[in-house]
Amino acid sequence: MPASTAVTVGLGRLGPQPPEPLAASPRGRLLYLPTREAIVVPQCRRQYSWWCAVLAWRSRFRDGGHVAVNDKEIAAAAQTVTLDPADDPDGFAMLWQARIWQTWPGGRTAAVARPLARELRCAGTLVVNLDPASTRKLTIAAHVRTPGLRLLLGRLVETGLLTRTGSAPDGTLFHLTLPAPAFPPIMSGER
């Protein structure tokens, strides 16, 4: 039986650490909601819940957006995700999308990451085949032309979030990756 390569990854926060009185607030903190299988970031408090942006769903068929999350779910939410990229490519792709969002909140890079991790990724793997049809889908999703898409993909490759693994007869193969610093045991200053 092969050894497990499961890793626990601290999710961290969006933006800088707030001043001490606000540090206990979930606002800006990335949270994994196991019941919804999504990584969210609370944005504002509503009457009995938090309005959260969904950075990534584990499911390939759910779209981003916002959800209302009650206080019990916020309290039970995890600030870490434990997964094995080989056994759980959907979970890894969810974490990958959240890391893209954390590095480049919103914008074109996040718009390219979502279809890469969801629609264009080969089912059950972390491999993306960028053939002419999928390249067209990405340019439409990110609202860029082909040269702009090349720059965005180059940015992902340079930061170690995407690795070119070879060529297929009809396109280029890429592999979703997280650079080693993305796997700290638990992020410092966070509990």
N, C-alpha and C positions, 0 to 999 in steps of 0.2 A: 504494500500500500504506500503510495507516495506521500511524502511529508507535506503538511499543509503550509501554504504560503500566505495565510491570512494575516492581514495587517490592520491595526487600529489607527485611524487617521483623525487627528483633531481638525474640526471644521473652522474654527477661528471666527473672525468677524469681518464685516465690510467696513472699511475706513479705520481711522485711528481709535485707540482706546479712549472712551469718554472719561470725564472727570469722575472722581471717586463716588459722589452721591448717585451718579447715573450708571455706574458700572454694573449694578445688580439688575438693571433693566434688560430685558431680552432684545430691545431695539438694536438693530444692526448686527446681531449675533446670528451666525448660520446655525440652524437647528435641523436635525433629522427627525421627522415624524414617522415612526415605524408603522403606525396604523394606516397612514396615507401613503407610505413609501415615497416620501418626497423630502427634498432639502428646501427649506424656506428661510426667509429672513423677515422677522417682524419689522413693520414699518411704522405703524401708529396704533395707538390704543383706541378701541371703540368701547361702547358701553360695557359689554361683558366679554369682550374678546379682543384679540389682536388681529389687525389686517396685515397679512403676510404676502410678500411676493414669493412665488414659487420659482426657484432657480432651476430645479430639475426634478423630474419624476423618474422612478425606477422603470415604469412602463414606457415602452416605445410609442404607445398610442395615445398618451395623454399630452395635452399641451400645457405650456406655462400658465401665466396669469396670476391671479390672486385668490387667496382663500381666507376665510375668517377662522381663527383658531382660538378655542376657548382656553381659559387659564389652566385647566387640568391637563390639556394636551401640551401646553407650553411647559408646564412643570415636569411632565413625563418625557419631554423631547430630549433626545441625545445630542451632546455636543461633539460626539465622535461617531465614526462609522467604522465597523469592522467588516472587512470583506476580503475575499480571495479573488484577484483578477481572473485567474484561470477558471475558477468554478462559478463566478458570478459576473459575467461581462456586463449585464444590465446595471448592476450596482456600481461597477467601476465607471461605466459611461455616465451614470448619474453624478458621481463624485467628480468626474472629469469636467462635466458641464458647470458644476458649482465652482471649481477652481478657475475656469475660464472667466466666469462672472466675477469672481473675487479679484482676479488680476485686471480685467477690463470690464468694469460694471457697465452693462448695456452696450450700446454701440454695435458696430459691424462685426467685430470679432465674436461677440456672443451670438450674433445672428448667424454666423457661419458655423459655430460650434454646435448649435442645436440640431440642424439637419445632419451634420456629420455623425453625431452620437446617436441619432434616432433613425431617421429614414434611410440614410445612405450606408450605415454600418451593416455589415453582413451579420445576419441573425446568429446569435450564440458565439460571436467573436468580437474582437476589438479592431478588426480590419475594415478599412474603407477603400473601395475601389472607385477612384475618380475617373470614370470614363466620360466621354463628351456629354452624355445625357445628365449624369449627376453633377458635372461641372456647371451645366446650364441651370439646374435646380438651385445650386449654391449661389450663383450670380443673382438669380431672382430673389432668393430668400434674404440675401444681404444687401440687395439693391446696389450692386456694384457691377462694373464691367470686368471682363476677364483679367486685365492687368491688375486691377484692384484686388481681385480674388487671389491672384498669385502673391501679392504683397501680404495679405492676411494669412494665407497658408504658410508663407515664409516666416511670419512672426510666430506662428504656432510651432513651426519646426525649430526656429532659433531658441525658443524658450524651453524646448524639450517636451512640449505637450503633444506633439505629433511627430512621428518618425516615419520617414520614407523607407519602405521595406522592399521595394522592387517594382517591377512592371508586370502588368497583365497584358494579354493580347490586345485588349481594348482600352487600357488606361493605366493609371499609376496606383500602386497599392500604398496605403498609409496605415499606420498603427497608432491607436490612441494610447498615450503614455502619460505618466506623471513623473516629473523629475524627482530625484531622491529627496531634496528638501521638502517635498510635498508630503512625505511620510514621517513627520515627527511623531514620537510616541503620543504626547499630549502637548498642545501648544503652550509655551511659557506664559505665565500670568493668568491662565484660564483654568477654571475648575469645573 
